[in-house]
Structure formats: structure tokens, C-alpha cells
Amino acid sequence: MTESMDAAGAGAGAGAGALPLADRVRAVCGDVPAAQLPSHADVAMWRHPTVDDIDGMHQAQRAADLADHPSWTTPREDIADSFDLPEIDPERDMVVALGDDGAVIALGTTMRHPDSSERVKVYMTGAVHPHWRRRGIGTALAKWQHARALEHLVSIDTTLPGEIDMYAGEGSGAVVIAERYGLKTARWFMSMVRDMSIEIPELEVRDGIEFVAYSADRAEEARLARNDAFRDHWGSLPSQPERWKQFVGGPFIRPDLSTLALADGRIVGFCLASVNEEDWVTLGASNSYIDLIGVVRDHRGKGLAPRVIARTLAAIRAAGLEKAVLDVDTDSPTGANTLYERLGFVATEREQALTREF
């Protein structure tokens, strides 16, 4: 999971350690007043959502997903989980737009990552229902999100670098909106799909390595292995316990399809997979999504990645699923996209990671 910088932001970020982050933000953006709810002539009401809005938010998000990408949709559970995360205050960090009938027609969240040990990252996420696009509602939403993101950046006492991040489908209107606020494309991510009718390569077992299915009793060890494996991946910060518990303890993770590589009982590699049957309609085939693949750094170069993936692919096929889906950073330091191509994955769509640094 993974992101650019404008010239002003790059210069300011380079001075991190000298000036407080809040001063660097204000030097580029001026005063940072409290974010005000958006306004738009076609929106009956903008307000902060409550848990009673989860279904309406999911309906709008799902409609946007179906229009924007062919392989996945956001589960209702992900939206519900947002109300439980300690790093999100729904009364300040979330907003919805309502139509005259009270239906949610747009939604947005601005969230500061809970780990600020290396840098302060603020994410802008949101969607506009396809029937309400090209009216400026997304622009109004982004204005509020950006203002709230700046609030987050100036609220923390640090001299570390700060950044605002947003992900958007290649060439979408969201990219144009993000660029208006100084975000630039830093990275490209690619969705890849594998037809499970293709033969899975048989790879010899590495001496001293045991491959087993994921189990819940290894949740915390798996989180730490994930954090070690992703430490040098662009845009990645340590996964926090609350978010990790939501993921591995959620309804979509499939331990039987997931693989751990063990060396003397220690997790040294992993391939964690999930199944969301709503995505089957979107993709047009039953499938499993491979959420995370990694090898801890002291075991890289031993051929573990293709082996944990191959075991998971075999489990996916044994479960009778037709496709496997994953996303990859096209500039991965481990050359992951090339590995996935060798294992039979084919690129389908790209997403832009946009960033502004301070």
C-alpha cells in the first residue's frame, strides 16, 4: 500500500529538522483556518455523518466503485470500521453530501496516519456518485478535504516531513482536482488479474523453510513481519494494532488461502488473501484478492516470495475460484510486478498516487 511532491513542497520538506512542520505548511499555504463544510447549489445538505449513514455511504461508494474500476468494490464493513478507528473523528474528519431525497451522493474522509515516527501523512479519500458527477461536487468536497488535511499537518508539534496523499484512477477527474491543490503523481500502482486455469509453477521447497496456512494465533507476529517487510516500500508506514486487527479479524480474510513461510517457527514471508463475493459481480468471475505479499528483509533473495504466492494460488484454485487479483507498485524495490507477470498475472488498470510534501 503505497505515492509526489510539488516544487515548493519538495523544498520545504528538504528543510525538515530546521523549522517546525506547521511553520513550513504556513510558509507555503498561508494561514490555516478551521475547515468549513462545503457548499454547492446541487447539494441539499453537507454534514458530518453518523453510524446511521453507513448504508447510504456504502451505496454511494459502491456506485462510484462500479464506475471507476472493474475488479473490486469497497465493502460495507470498511466504511463501518472507519467509525471505530481512533485516528478518525467522524465529527471532524468525515463529511457527506445529501440530495433532496436525503440519499448520500458524495462522501469524503481526511485521516492522519496514527504513526508519525518518520513523517506525518494525511490521506484524502472520497467518492461522488456517478449520477452527480461533472457538476463541481467533487471539487467542493476536495476543497474541504484539503483544508482539513492542512489542519492536521499544523496540529502536530514536529519537525518531521509532512505530506498529503490521495489515490485516483488513471486520468480521472479526481487527478485533475488533486493537482489543483499541488498534489503531483509520485507513483503508479497497477491492478493485475490471474486466470486460475493457467498452470501454477511447481517450485522446490527451500531447506529449513516450512509453508503453512495463516492462523489467528499468529496475528501480532504477522503484523510485525509485515512492518519489517514493508519498511523500505515507498509510502509505507507501520501498520498499527487497531487497523491490523480489523483486517486479519474481519469477515473477508481467508486463512485457508493465505500462506506463511516459517524459519525455525518464525514468520519470514507471507501471502495474505481475502474473498469478498461482491467483487465477483464486478469482475465477472469468482476470485480472491491477495492483500499483502512480503518477505522480511533478512530473508530476501532466497526465493520465498514466489513460493508463498504459489502456495496461495494453489489454495485459491483448490477452492474453485476462477481468478486471483492483486495490486502492485510499478516501481517496487523488490521488482514485484515482474515476479507477478512470471506467475501469470496480467495488468488490467492503473492508479495514480498523488502527493504534496512539506
N, C-alpha and C positions, 0 to 999 in steps of 0.2 A: 504494500500500500504506500503511496508514493508521490515531482513538481518543478519561478524565474525571477527575474528581477528587472526593474527599470533602472535607468542610469542613476537617478537620484537615490533610489533605494540602495543600489549597489555601493555607492559612495558612502552613504550613511552607515550601512551595515559594516563596511570595512573599518569604520571608526569605533565599532563596538568595543567596550572596555574603557573608553575615554569618557564618553558622555552617556548619561542615563538614556535608556530606550525612550522614555516619554519625551525627553528633550529632542531626540533625533526625529521622532514622529512629528512633533510640533514644528520643527525646523522645515520639514517638507510639506506638511499639510495645514499648518496654521493651528489656530485654536481648535480644540476638540470638544464641542458641546455635547450634551446628552442626546442620544439618538431619539428622534421623534418618529412616531408611527407614520407610515407612508400615507399619501393621498393620491387618488386617481378618480376621474369622473365616472368611470365604468364600474367602480367597486363600491358596493353599498356600505361596507364597513371593513376597516382594518382593526384587528385587535390581537392581543396575546392569547394563545389557545390554552385550553384545559384538557384534561383526560377525556372529557365528553366529546372532544373534537377528533379523537383518534380515527374513528371510522371515516369521517369526512375527509380528513387529511390523507388517509390511505387511498381513498377513491381518486382524489385529485392526483396524488403521486403515481398511482398505478396507470392512470390515463396518460400521464406525461411519459412514463417509462415505455409504454407500448408504442408511443410515437417516436421515441428517441433512440432506442436500441433494441435489437431483435432477440437477445439471448437471456435477459433477466428482468425481473421486476422487484421492487422493494417490498419485502414482507410487512404485513401489518405489525408484526412483533417488533421490527426495527423502530417503527415510529413510536410504539408504546414504550419501548425501552428508553427512548430519549427523555421521557418524563421522569425516569428513575435515576439517570446519571447525575452524580454530584456536580459535574462540571457544567451542566446546563441548568439555567434558571429560566423556566418557561415564561415567567412574567417579564423577563428582560431579553432573553436570547432567542425567542421564537415568536413568529408572527404569522397570521393567516389573513387572507383576503376573502371576503364573502360576497356572493352575488345577492340579487334582490330576493331570491328564494331561500337564502341562508346557507346555500351549499358552498363549500370551500372551493375556491377557484385558483388559489395560489398559496404557497406556504414557503417559509424560509427559516433557517436556523443559522446563527452565528455562534460558534463554540471555540473556546480557548482550550487547547490540549492541556490535560492536567499535569503533564511532565514538562517542567521548564528548566531542567538541569543543563541543557545545552543551548536551547533557543526557545523563544516564545512563538508558538504557532497558533494562528487563529484561522478556522475553517469557515467558509461561507458555502452553505448548501441550500438548495431550494428548487422549486418547480412551479410552472404555470400550466394549468390545464390547457390542452391543445385548442379547445374551442375559444379560449380567451387570449390567445397569443396575438402578437403584432398590433397591440393597442398601447404599448408602453407600460403594461402592468409589471413585466419583468424588470424594466428599468427603475420603476418606483420601488420595487422590492429590493433591488440591488443597492439603491441609494441608502435605504435603512440598514441593510446588512453591512455595508462598508462603514457607515457611521458607527455602528455597534462594534465592528472589528477594531476601529481606531480607539474606541473607549476601552476595550480590553487591553490593547497594547500600552496605553498610557496609565493603566491602573496598577501595573506591576512595577515594583521597585527593583530594577535590574539594569545592568549594562550589557547584558547578552544581546545577540541579534534577535530581531523580531521579524515576523512575516505574516502576510495574509495569503491564504491558499484557496483555490477553487478549481474544481474539475468540471469539464464540459465536453460534450461530444464534438468531434472534429468539425470545424466550420459552422457550428451552431450559433444562433443569435446570442446565447449566453457568453460565448467567447468575445463577441463584439462589445457586450456590456462590461465584461470584466476588464477589457483593455481600456475602456474609458476611465477606469479608476486606477490605472497604472500597473495592472497585473499583466505580466508577459508569460508566454509559453516557455516553461522551463524543461518540460519533459513530455514525452508521448507514451501513452500506455495502449496496449493492443489486446483485444479480446481474441481468444483462439478457441477453436472447437475441434474435437476429435471424434470421428466416426468409430464407434466401438466394434464395427465389423472388421476393421483393419487388424491384422495380426499384431499382437503385443510382443515385443522382443523379449527373448529369454536371456537374462543376464546372470552370469555366475555369481554365487554368493561370496561376499568378501570375508576373508578369515577374521574371526573374532567379532563379527557383526551379526546380531540377531534382528530379524524383522518381525514385528508383531503389530496387532491392531491397537489403535489408541484405546485407552481406558480412563474413566473419570478419576481414578485414584492418582493419575499422573498429571492432573490439570496444572498444578503450580509448577512442576518440573518442566512441563511443555511450554508454559509461558516464559520461563527463564531461558529455555532453549531458543524460543522464537526471538526473544530480545537480543540474545547473543548473535544469532544468525543474521539478523537484520540491522545490526549496528552500523554497518558500512553501506547500507542501501539508501539511496537518495530519498530524502524527505521522511525517513522513518524515525520515530521516537519510541521509547519503550512502551510496550502495552501495559496498561495499568490493571490491577486485580479486578476492579469492578467491571470494566469493559470485557476483560477476558472471560470472567465468569458468565457474563451474558452470552458470549459466543459459544464456549465449549459446553455450557449448561443449557443452551437454547434448544428449541424444538427441531432445528434443521441439521445440526451436526450429526454425522453418521460414523460412529466409532468403527463399525464393521467395514466401512470403506476407507477409513483413514489408516495410515501406516506410521509406525515409529521405528527408527533404526537405533538399536541399543549396543553400546560397547561396555562390557562389564556392568551391565544393568543401567547405565546412564544413557539418557536420550542424546544422541549426536546427530540425528536427522529426523525429518518429519514431513508428512504429506497429509494434510487435514482436509477432508471433503465433507460436503453437505448436500442435502436434497431439499429443494423447495418445489413442490409439484405445480405451483402456479407458473413457474418458469417453463414447464413442459408445453403449455399452450403457446407461450411467447415464442419459444424456439421451434415448436412444431415437432418435438421429439422428447421422449423421456430422457432425463440427463442428471448428472451430478456435477456440482460446481466445486472445483478444487480451490479452496480458500487460501491455503498457505503451504508453501514448499520451502524448506530451508535445511541447511547443514551448519552446525556450529563451526566456528572458524578454525578450531584446532583439528577438525576432521575433513576440511575441504581438500579437494584434489585426490580423493580416494574412490571416486565414482559412486558415492552414496545417493546423490540426487536422482539419477536415472533409475536407480533400484527402488527407492521408496515410491517414486511415481509409477513404475511398472507394477509394483505390488498393488497399489491403489487402483490402477487401471484394470488389473485382473479381477479385483473385487467388484468394481463397477460393472464389468461385463458379466460376472457371475450373478450379479443381482438383476440381470436382464435389462439394464438401462442402455439406451441407444447412443448417447453422446456423453462426452466429458467436456467441460468448459473451464477455462481459466483466463486470468488477465496477467499481463507481464509488462514490466518496464522495458521499453525497446533498447535502453542503454544500460541494462542491468550489469553490474560489475562482475557477475558470475557467468555472463553470456547465456542467461536462461532462455531467451527467445530462440536461440539456435538449438539448444537442447530440446525444447518442446517441438520444434519442427522435425527434429530427428525421430521423435517419438510419435509422430503422426498428427500433430496439431496443425491446424490451418488458420491463418489470420482472417478475421471477419470484419472488425471495425476498430477505429482508433478513438482515443480520448485524449484531450489536452489537459495537462496540469499547468495551471497558471498561478504565478506567484508575484507578490511585491515584497521586497525586503527593505528593512530599515536598520 
